[in-house]
């Protein structure tokens, strides 16, 4: 409207005839042109305050006052003051500042000029009113597209055209004119064939270039005279006879045409037709720009709203499979694609794989969309470039695999990388949009890709944290089982069984690689109906896994063992084991590979995930010490068994010569030479003492062997504990006297009888006394005490059902004491504080070990306290009634308790 008002005002100012504009009521002057101001001798500014009667009075003849389109006489003020000049006045309706008004033109009495001017003014006013009407509707409309329909309809009706439409040039992906036009906003009359929605290629049309280059509308009165080209052929087939065309400039660039067609006959387009079309084209340009902005704004709002809703919905999703399917569907709907899939990138393997489910994607497509980013593969370069990619002609695009696109009917495709902080996460692939994809679709998808990447990473992080927590819980449970007591082999079997169940394996094997001197240690678990393989020596001997792990020191995995380089030459063995996929983790110990932990799939191929690898590696890291311990314990057990057999054999073999020695000593002790030959008597006595010591040593060795084999028998009867002490003291008194020790007894008289094997208790006391005599310097003191004690309820942490009455026997000496560092090992077999070859005291180091085993076999306890002033051994034997003691008939063997360290 501003432009139309400016044109009207300029024309009004340039009129050679005097003229003024009055309001519709005829009471007020709105404007005077310079010619009228000069006629009455006033300036235009000074006349604006004048009323109509001051500048225009009715004529002399009644009924001749101008109204509407009639001519009449009137008077205007003369330049001489109060005189009024008669004139002829034409009154025409008009718009002034968008308001209804009347244009009054003062003319001479020339009827021909008046009619011509009147026709011009009527045409001009009619055009201005039409333009004003269209412009007003366009300015007030919230939907410019609808008003553009009205604009072409109004223009077509006003100029009595058969067709009025707008041609819009289509842009390619780069935003450059693609040489095609789309018919939009069409008005039809006289049953003309519609063109709306049709697209034509007019790149070579000379007529189109002519219209676009012209500064004013091009009027073709006879279309058959135009030089033939693409557009003329199309219009000729539609019986177009005359065309009036002018360029439109939405957004400041000529991107379309406004055309009127006359189909019934040729037509002469008037100057007024051209002016009207040019004026409306300006309005249409503005409206198209507004329509594009409005459409863009609406689409953007919808896209942002969609993105927001999608982002809000996906931000809380944690199921990766659900995310893949829902994301694919949302993306396809967002950009109008028929198919969509999300592909993830495995950085460790440099592989791209489609995630299931996709959106309208065949299962075979998802399976085939699995490839490595190889620089030598030309079809993966678009994925390696890191740039978004769009193609509406896959068959002719050399960047795409034509076999793949043809097999799955790909007509158009758009690929956008998923990145988060410059790290490649995967790709979005959308295919088959009606009419092809546009740059704005690619830009929109790039915006959405950021949210998709965040969603996938968050879901991965959640799954990773969850899997890590589950993995740590599993590992912790496995480690607890490894750290708990029990047989190492049983723990290994329990470990691999648990791994097999957690990872859903068909077979799990733990292997400790052999040194030259030992065979391999295996632990194997198999699922139901899966055959074991560790018994097949050919497989184990020919397996290349051991050398591969020792060489590369990293996990070995393959989804298909038949395609792995290590499988060459082993096809028969692979077929025999039905092995499909394998994952092997090296077991490390002190920087070297000592074994392997492997998972097998025999009934299907399997893709090993990072979680599978991490879990197996974590378990393998902690299982190394257990496997090593299992082998060491196995070796130690074998060594102990051999040693026990050796000791038993040695003891029995020593008894034969010892029996002969003892017999001859007994014969010699009856010889009369003992009374006459002092040296002979001393020799016999020395031999007797040594034979007795040797017999006791042999007896101790046999007892230890029996205890280790759990075949020691205890002959429990009611005995006097003090008597057992006296018997033991009597046995060692000679040795104590020989070393000039003072041997003191402090035995309580109220000691009750207890049920024990008197021979074994005397053996315990003999060992303790012998040990004190050995380690006490000459002139020392050895004291033996006995007493009866009762503990209160709950003492020693025992339950209420356990015995709390004890016979306590102490053997104390004033010897050199036991080093504090050796006290934890004092009860071990064959251990001595001084084990060097230059030690001062002899012995095998089995006496105290036997003491502990025999005391605990009676249900008692033994402890030691030592310092620089001497050592005290304390034996505590339970006191009970006859019915509280297990009878000998309860079993041929006595249960021997394991060594303990909690003494009171």
VENDAKA-V144477 format. One record per run of one state. SS is the DSSP state (hx for helix, st for strand, lp for the rest). FROM is the first residue (numbers start at 1). LEN is the number of residues. If there is no record, write none. Layout:
BEGIN
ss = [SS;SS]
from = [FROM;FROM]
len = [LEN;LEN]
END
This chain:
BEGIN
ss = [lp;hx;lp;st;lp;st;lp;hx;lp;hx;lp;st;hx;lp;st;lp;st;lp;st;lp;st;lp;hx;lp;hx;lp;st;lp;st;lp;st;lp;hx;lp;st;lp;hx;lp;hx;lp;st;lp;hx;lp;st;lp;hx;lp;hx;lp;st;lp;st;lp;st;lp;hx;lp;st;lp;hx;lp;st;lp;hx;lp;hx;lp;st;lp;st;lp;hx;lp;hx;lp;st;lp;st;lp;hx;lp;hx;lp;st;lp;hx;lp;hx;lp;hx;lp;st;lp;st;lp;hx;lp;hx;lp;hx;lp;st;lp;hx;lp;st;lp;st;lp;hx;lp;st;lp;hx;lp;st;lp;hx;lp;hx;lp;st;lp;st;lp;hx;lp;hx;lp]
from = [1;2;15;19;24;28;33;34;41;44;48;51;52;56;57;59;71;78;84;97;99;108;111;141;144;159;163;172;177;189;199;202;206;214;218;221;223;226;230;238;242;249;250;253;256;263;271;315;320;336;337;347;351;355;359;360;363;369;370;373;378;385;389;392;394;397;402;408;413;421;423;434;439;484;488;503;507;513;521;527;537;543;545;553;556;559;561;564;565;568;571;578;581;590;592;602;610;669;673;677;678;709;717;720;721;739;742;748;754;757;758;776;781;791;795;798;805;814;823;826;847;858;861;868;870;879;882;885;888;891]
len = [1;13;4;5;4;5;1;7;3;4;3;1;4;1;2;12;7;6;13;2;9;3;30;3;15;4;9;5;12;10;3;4;8;4;3;2;3;4;8;4;7;1;3;3;7;8;44;5;16;1;10;4;4;4;1;3;6;1;3;5;7;4;3;2;3;5;6;5;8;2;11;5;45;4;15;4;6;8;6;10;6;2;8;3;3;2;3;1;3;3;7;3;9;2;10;8;59;4;4;1;31;8;3;1;18;3;6;6;3;1;18;5;10;4;3;7;9;9;3;21;11;3;7;2;9;3;3;3;3;14]
END
